[in-house]
């Protein structure tokens, strides 16, 4: 009995503690400013990369051949990879929306989901 720890109840959280103080609330405008700052930092990093990698390399892709600065060739590869990833992501989102639309039209199931 003496070895058992004593449990104290946690203090009740007041309603005031849950509300953000003025200026602390996240808004769309604050999110836009954050995105602009991150985008500008990324742009500066990319520009520095391009300026530091000006040596010309020969690039071959399928039937195309040519000379490009190394950084531009890498940038093109990055853009092509991003487009491919976006295409697969868009296809998956479209697939999930189709499944969700069919489920909505079908209506609720007759049996409720199992309780855990």
Secondary structure by P-SEA (a helix, b strand, c coil): cccbbbbbcccccccccccccccccccaaaaaaaaaaaaaaaaaaaaaaaaaccbbbbbbcccbbbbbcaaaaaaaaaaaaaaaaaaaaaaaaaaaaaaaaaaaaacccccccccc
